[in-house]
Each structure stands twice: as C-alpha cells, then as structure tokens.
Amino acid sequence: MNLDYYAARMNRLLEDYLDAAWQQERNRKPSELFGLKFGPSDDPLHDSFAKDMAELLGGFASEKPDSTSLRTVLAKLFGAAKEYPDPKSAHWMLVAIQGLAKELIPCLSREDAAALAENYESAWPRRARLPVQDDVLRALKKAAKESPEKSAAE
C-alpha cells in the first residue's frame, strides 16, 4: 500500500477540480447570476469529481490500509471543504463527498476514529452540519466505541 501515491492523487484531484470550478466561475455569464440559466453548480464536472474521488477511495480501501494511513486520507477528505471554502459551487461538493468515507470508517482503530470524531465535531459544529455530515460523525463515534473483541477479530 502506497500512502504517498493515494495522498498525492487526492491532492491532484482536488487541485484539478478547484481549478475547473474557478474557471467556470470566471466564465459565468451575467444571466446565470440571476438564476435564468444553469450555472456553475449544475456542471457535470461536480459529478465527475465525486466519481473520481469515489474510485480513488475504493482503490485505497482495496489496498487494506492500516488505520494510521486511513486516518491521514480521511482527515484530508474531511478538511477539504474547510480548506477550500470557495468557490461555493465546489464547496458544497467537498462537503458532500465526505459521505464517501462511511464505508472506510469501520476500518479505523478505536483511537483513530475517536481522534477524527473529535476533530470533525469541532470543525463542523452541529448547527453547521448537513445530514451527510451527521452520518459521518455518527459512524466515527460508533467506530470509536467498538469493542476491542470485534476489532481484534477483524
């Protein structure tokens, strides 16, 4: 398993996506500002980015990463929306893709899950969370409380 490869690939996906989103913002026509036509948030690039990120995370999971590597990748995934609040058309997708982590979270150690849950909860207070983020936090807290017998059996 090559954490550096997956981390670099994730960074590249984020950079390319944000560059394309900013380009769309710059090319937006005045009529799009008033909702008279599809705008940047309706562009297929958002779906393409989500699909690419899902494939990346799926490939990463298939490598059976250790909990520390998994924590590193998930921390980057969870932090992207805070790190890149603009453009808004991309920000909401960066929040939405946090849901891709739900299948990976049970593979975390109790300690890593607890640390991620604590950081996640402080970064995304209840009043600012979307339903997908509530699901992610719930999964992190559940993984942090898993019994040692279950973790040892896996």
Kinemage of the C-alpha trace (Angstrom):
@kinemage 1
@onewidth
@group {chain A} dominant
@subgroup {mainchain}
@vectorlist {calphas} color= white
{ca met a 1} P 0.000 0.000 0.000
{ca asn a 2} L 1.441 3.326 -1.038
{ca leu a 3} L 0.007 6.130 1.080
{ca asp a 4} L 2.091 8.731 -0.754
{ca tyr a 5} L 0.515 7.736 -4.077
{ca tyr a 6} L -3.046 8.000 -2.759
{ca ala a 7} L -2.376 11.253 -0.897
{ca ala a 8} L -0.781 12.798 -3.990
{ca arg a 9} L -3.619 11.555 -6.205
{ca met a 10} L -6.203 13.005 -3.808
{ca asn a 11} L -4.397 16.342 -3.804
{ca arg a 12} L -4.259 16.311 -7.619
{ca leu a 13} L -7.986 15.542 -7.883
{ca leu a 14} L -8.770 18.408 -5.515
{ca glu a 15} L -6.493 20.854 -7.327
{ca asp a 16} L -7.843 19.972 -10.771
{ca tyr a 17} L -11.423 20.155 -9.554
{ca leu a 18} L -10.962 23.513 -7.866
{ca asp a 19} L -9.141 24.932 -10.897
{ca ala a 20} L -12.029 23.862 -13.143
{ca ala a 21} L -14.617 25.262 -10.712
{ca trp a 22} L -12.820 28.611 -10.566
{ca gln a 23} L -12.588 28.650 -14.359
{ca gln a 24} L -16.343 28.164 -14.554
{ca glu a 25} L -16.915 30.980 -12.096
{ca arg a 26} L -14.802 33.303 -14.233
{ca asn a 27} L -16.675 32.300 -17.412
{ca arg a 28} L -20.130 32.711 -15.929
{ca lys a 29} L -22.484 34.943 -17.884
{ca pro a 30} L -24.471 37.728 -16.209
{ca ser a 31} L -27.780 35.939 -16.838
{ca glu a 32} L -26.514 32.991 -14.785
{ca leu a 33} L -26.105 35.243 -11.771
{ca phe a 34} L -29.865 35.655 -11.563
{ca gly a 35} L -30.740 32.012 -11.989
{ca leu a 36} L -32.004 32.407 -15.534
{ca lys a 37} L -29.758 29.658 -16.830
{ca phe a 38} L -27.827 26.734 -15.481
{ca gly a 39} L -24.843 27.953 -13.530
{ca pro a 40} L -21.510 26.524 -12.405
{ca ser a 41} L -23.060 24.320 -9.748
{ca asp a 42} L -25.016 22.441 -12.442
{ca asp a 43} L -21.945 21.478 -14.450
{ca pro a 44} L -21.119 17.775 -14.879
{ca leu a 45} L -17.613 18.411 -13.532
{ca his a 46} L -19.010 18.105 -9.994
{ca asp a 47} L -20.400 14.619 -10.637
{ca ser a 48} L -17.213 13.632 -12.411
{ca phe a 49} L -15.138 14.780 -9.435
{ca ala a 50} L -17.308 12.828 -6.996
{ca lys a 51} L -16.995 9.718 -9.170
{ca asp a 52} L -13.209 10.109 -9.406
{ca met a 53} L -12.917 10.574 -5.647
{ca ala a 54} L -15.096 7.508 -5.019
{ca glu a 55} L -12.852 5.450 -7.321
{ca leu a 56} L -9.744 6.724 -5.570
{ca leu a 57} L -11.113 5.876 -2.134
{ca gly a 58} L -12.275 2.485 -3.378
{ca gly a 59} L -8.801 1.735 -4.694
{ca phe a 60} L -7.304 2.894 -1.430
{ca ala a 61} L -9.658 0.659 0.569
{ca ser a 62} L -8.831 -2.353 -1.626
{ca glu a 63} L -5.198 -1.979 -0.551
{ca lys a 64} L -6.276 -2.731 3.045
{ca pro a 65} L -4.547 0.323 4.559
{ca asp a 66} L -3.596 0.405 8.210
{ca ser a 67} L -5.580 2.692 10.475
{ca thr a 68} L -2.930 5.414 10.527
{ca ser a 69} L -2.884 5.662 6.732
{ca leu a 70} L -6.654 5.608 6.619
{ca arg a 71} L -6.820 8.371 9.205
{ca thr a 72} L -4.444 10.511 7.118
{ca val a 73} L -6.559 10.164 3.980
{ca leu a 74} L -9.854 10.719 5.806
{ca ala a 75} L -8.505 13.794 7.583
{ca lys a 76} L -7.676 15.271 4.169
{ca leu a 77} L -11.118 14.366 2.845
{ca phe a 78} L -12.860 15.884 5.860
{ca gly a 79} L -10.710 19.009 5.844
{ca ala a 80} L -11.029 19.894 2.150
{ca ala a 81} L -14.263 21.883 2.483
{ca lys a 82} L -12.778 23.968 5.305
{ca glu a 83} L -9.505 24.422 3.461
{ca tyr a 84} L -11.271 25.478 0.246
{ca pro a 85} L -14.470 27.391 1.126
{ca asp a 86} L -14.618 28.948 -2.332
{ca pro a 87} L -15.875 28.745 -4.965
{ca lys a 88} L -19.230 27.949 -3.393
{ca ser a 89} L -20.190 25.734 -6.328
{ca ala a 90} L -17.296 23.448 -5.328
{ca his a 91} L -17.567 23.878 -1.556
{ca trp a 92} L -20.860 22.009 -1.340
{ca met a 93} L -19.452 19.091 -3.313
{ca leu a 94} L -16.451 18.974 -0.966
{ca val a 95} L -18.941 18.637 1.888
{ca ala a 96} L -20.997 16.010 0.049
{ca ile a 97} L -18.031 13.752 -0.723
{ca gln a 98} L -17.371 13.373 2.988
{ca gly a 99} L -20.104 10.760 2.820
{ca leu a 100} L -17.784 8.577 0.738
{ca ala a 101} L -15.900 7.858 3.963
{ca lys a 102} L -18.739 5.966 5.607
{ca glu a 103} L -17.583 2.596 4.278
{ca leu a 104} L -13.980 3.236 5.320
{ca ile a 105} L -14.652 4.432 8.861
{ca pro a 106} L -15.249 0.960 10.372
{ca cys a 107} L -11.675 0.044 9.375
{ca leu a 108} L -10.223 2.669 11.720
{ca ser a 109} L -8.810 1.773 15.101
{ca arg a 110} L -10.818 2.995 18.066
{ca glu a 111} L -8.161 5.608 18.817
{ca asp a 112} L -8.000 6.957 15.262
{ca ala a 113} L -11.792 7.018 14.988
{ca ala a 114} L -12.063 8.891 18.291
{ca ala a 115} L -9.442 11.443 17.229
{ca leu a 116} L -11.149 12.002 13.867
{ca ala a 117} L -14.555 12.289 15.559
{ca glu a 118} L -13.256 14.903 17.974
{ca asn a 119} L -11.649 16.946 15.190
{ca tyr a 120} L -14.699 16.560 12.954
{ca glu a 121} L -17.118 17.683 15.636
{ca ser a 122} L -15.077 20.784 16.429
{ca ala a 123} L -14.601 21.656 12.743
{ca trp a 124} L -18.276 21.095 11.915
{ca pro a 125} L -20.476 22.239 14.813
{ca arg a 126} L -23.993 20.826 14.930
{ca arg a 127} L -25.664 23.986 13.608
{ca ala a 128} L -23.351 23.996 10.565
{ca arg a 129} L -23.583 20.293 9.666
{ca leu a 130} L -25.563 18.812 6.826
{ca pro a 131} L -27.238 15.388 7.139
{ca val a 132} L -24.339 13.633 5.386
{ca gln a 133} L -22.001 15.109 7.983
{ca asp a 134} L -24.227 13.916 10.824
{ca asp a 135} L -23.975 10.429 9.304
{ca val a 136} L -20.182 10.663 9.099
{ca leu a 137} L -19.878 11.834 12.695
{ca arg a 138} L -22.230 9.099 13.879
{ca ala a 139} L -20.101 6.493 12.071
{ca leu a 140} L -16.892 7.901 13.575
{ca lys a 141} L -18.338 7.815 17.081
{ca lys a 142} L -19.583 4.266 16.566
{ca ala a 143} L -16.139 3.139 15.360
{ca ala a 144} L -14.556 4.821 18.378
{ca lys a 145} L -16.769 2.772 20.710
{ca glu a 146} L -16.414 -0.611 19.012
{ca ser a 147} L -15.498 -3.326 21.458
{ca pro a 148} L -11.862 -4.467 21.465
{ca glu a 149} L -13.032 -8.039 20.757
{ca lys a 150} L -14.639 -7.005 17.484
{ca ser a 151} L -11.572 -5.006 16.431
{ca ala a 152} L -9.274 -7.934 17.272
{ca ala a 153} L -11.487 -10.379 15.375
{ca glu a 154} L -11.268 -8.415 12.126
